[in-house]
Amino acid sequence: MKTMRFVGRDEPLQTEQGLYLNPSIIKIARRDFKGRRLMPIKYVDPNTKTFAYDKLTEMSGARIDPNYPGPETLDITGMTRSNVNMNTIHKEFEIPKEDLDAANMSGQPLPTTYSDAAAYQVGLLEDTMLIKGTTTEGTVINGLYNGAGNSLATNYDWATPADIITATNAAIALMEADHIYGPYNLTVPSEQMGYMQVLVNDGPSTYYDWVQKRIGGFIQQSEVLTAGTALLTKANPVSLFEYVIAREVNAETELQGVRKGNSMFGRVFVKGAPVIYNSNAICSITDLT
């Protein structure tokens, strides 16, 4: 199978068509999805099967002595090696022969409906993997929510506006107790986003405005999270967590034979995994209803 960016003589699509189809796929896969907004991206070799990384055990605190240098405070430095699989998210599609013929004969744009629909599903599952986490063949993939080192489970009902302030401050307090300071980003489901639109004391500002000023980062809505939950993460989390990508969003195509109606088979895919180095930079929030 040939990737779109390497269109050749044996490729069923003309070069111009391939260049038209692939950007549409990438645009759809990245347009409305929120996981990539929360974490930096690291690209590794496309042939990478597993990504290995080390986590340093936190040292004990420093000390002050009146004399130089004072008693030593040397710790045994502990390094923990972890591995994550580079999982492939994929969805297949077909472009009927009639559409291929029309594009080749008349020069009209190749329809992207089929590939765009596949790209949407790939982007949606990527969002689920990054924001919440998922399971594949019995292996758990920890996203930000499932891999959070902090968890706020006190019953704060956001239908009561004052609880929005209380819950936000409580989550921030957990992060700051682990020396993870703002700004932060907040991801919420539709229900919690709606509660934040209430005006504060009937004034010009909403609770959304208050929360955004309090966290210092951005607030976004995601259908990945269920009602009554939220996710607070460190903004600009360099060295704290990231999305490791071996193969960026792309497509492969193959012209099928007579028995398949001379249609074109295609696959949209992305290969990567979320990696969490410091889980304390993430706080899952529950019981908000």
N, C-alpha and C positions, 0 to 999 in steps of 0.2 A: 504494500500500500504506500502511496506517495503522500507526503505532507503538502499542504497548500503552498507553503512558501518555497518549495522546490518543484515547481511545475516543469515538466519536460515533455519530450515528444510522445512518450508513452502514457502521459497523463490525460484522462478523459476530458479535462477542462482546459480551455485555452488560458494562456498566462493572465490576460486581463480579467477573465472570469474568476480565476483563483485569487487574484489580488482583491477582487470585489467581495468574494464570499468570506474570506478569512477575517478581514477587519470587522465585518458584521458580526461574526461569531464572537470575537473578542469583546466587542462593544456590548453585546447582549449579556455575556457572562459576567461582566464587571459593572454593568450600569446601576443596578438597584441593590446590589448585595453589599453587606456591611462588615463582614468578617475581616476583609483586607484593610479596612479603615482603622482597625484596632491594633494592628501589629506590623512591625517592619517585615520586609521580605528579603530572604537570602537565597540566591541561586547557587545550586551545586551542579556537579557533573550530571548530564542527562541519564547516564547509566547507573547512577547511584541507587542501590536497593535499600540500604539502611543508612541512617545518619547517626553517628556516634558523637556524644558530647559529654563533658565533665561538669559536675556540680560541686562547688567548694563548700565544705561545712563552715558555718559561721564561727569565727573566732570568739574567744571570751573578751570581755571588755578590757580597755587599757587602764592604766593606773597612774597616779601622780605621786612622785617621791620628792622630798626636799633636797636630796643629794643626787648628783649625776654618777652613774646612770641609774642607780637603784636596783632592787632585785628584778631579775628577768621575769617576763610574763609570757614565755614561749609556749605555744600550743603545738600539739601534734596536728599538722594540717591534713585534713581528710578530703580526698577526691573520690567522688562516686561516678562511675562510668555508666551511662545509660544509652540505649539505642531506640530509635523509632523507625518503623518501616515507611518507605516512600510509597504510599498507596496511590493507586490510579482511580480517579473518578471519571466515568465515561458514560456516554449515551450515544446510541446509534440512530441513523436516519437514512432515508432513501429519497433520491430525486428521480421522479418518473422520466422515462425516455422522452415523452412529449416535451417536457420542459427543457431537457438537454438539447433536443433537436431544434426547438424554437430559438434557444440562445445561440446555437452554432450557426444556424442558417440566417437568422434575421439580425443578429447582433444585439438583440434586446437583453437587458440585464437578467442574469441568472436569478431565479427566485430563491430568496434566502429563508423562506418561511419554515422549511423543514430543518435546516441547520440551526436557525435561530431558536426553534423550539427545543432542540437537543441541547444547545448551549445554555438556555435558561435552566434546564433541569440540572446540568452540571454545576452551574453557579449556585443554585439553591442548595444542592448537597454539600458543596464546598462551604457555604455559609454555615450549615448545620455542623459540619466537622470543626470549623474554626471557632465558632461562638459557643456551642454547647458540647460537642463531642459526639461520637457515635461508636458503633461496634461493627466489625467486619470479620466474618468467619471465626467468631468467638474471641477476637482480639479487640480490646478496648482502645479507642483512640481518644485521648483526653483533649477536649477543646478547652477554652478558657473557663467556662462555667463549671464543667465537671472536674477541671484540674485546679480550681481555686484553692489557695491556702488559707484564705479567710472566708468565713461564712456567717451571715447575719440571719438568724432565724426567729427573731422576736416578732410577735404579732403586731405589726403596724399596718392598719387598714388605710390605704391611700384614699378611700372614699371620705375619710375624715382628713381634711386638708392639713391640719397641724401635724399629722403623722408623717406627711411627706418630708417635712423639715426634720423631724425626729429621726426618721429612718436614714436620711441622707447623712446627718451628722454622726449617727452611730456607725455607719459603714466606713466613713472617713476616719473615725476614731480607731477602728480596728486596723486600718492600713497604716496610720501614723504610729500606732504602737509597735509596728514592725519596721519603722523608719522608712516607710514608703510615702513620700509626700507628694502633694499635688503638683501640677494639675492632673485631673482624672477625667476619664470618659465614662459616660453612663449609657448602657443599652437596655431598653425596656420593651415590653410587648405593647400592643395597641391599647389595652385597658389602662395600663399605668400612664401611658402618654396622654390619654384622655383626661385622667384625673389632674394632671399637671396644668391643664388649660384654665383651671379655676382662678379667678382674680384673688389676689392677696388683700384681704380686708376691703374688698370692693374698690380697690385702687386701680391705677393704670397698669400695674405689673401682675403677671401671672406667677404661679408656683414654678412653672417651667423656667421663667426668667430668674427666679430666686435660685433654683437648683443649678442652673448653668453658671451663674456667678459664683456659687459656692464651690463647685467642683473645678472651675477654671478651664475645662475642656469642652467637648461637645456632647450633646444628647442625641441619640438616634433610636429609631424604632426598628424592631426586627421581629418577624413572625416566627423565628426559631425558638424564642423564649415563650413559655406558657404564661397565662395570666397569673398575676400574683407573684412574679419573680422579677429580678433585675440583675444586672451585671455591672459592677464598678471596676474599672481597670486603670492602671497607670497610663497616662498619656505619654507619648514618645518613649516607649518602653525598651530602649536600646539596651541589650544584654540581659533583659528580664524575660522576654518571650518573643517569638518570631514565627513567621511562616516560611518553612524551608521548601523550596520548589526545585524539583529536578527537571520537569518538563512543563513549560508554561501552557496556558490555554491554546489549543491548536486543533486542527482537523486533519484526518486522513481520508482519502477517497479511493474507490476501486470501481471500475466499470464491470458490471455483472453480465452474464451470458444470456442466451435466448430464454432458457428456462426461468430466469429471473426477470424477463421482460426487458432486457437491455437497459435496465435502470442503473443508477449510480448509487452504490453503497457508501455511506460515510460514517465517521466516528468523531465525535468531539470529546476531548479528554484534557485532563490536567493531572500532573503527578507531583505529590508533595505531602507534607504533614506539618501540623502545628507542634512547636517545641517550646516547652516551658522551663526556663532556667531558675526562676524564682517565683514560686507559686504565691508568695505573700503579696505580690504586686497585683493580685486579683482577688476580688471579693464577690462571692455569690450571695444574692439576697432573696429570701423566700418569705412566705406568709405575709404578703402585702394586701390581702383581701380578707 
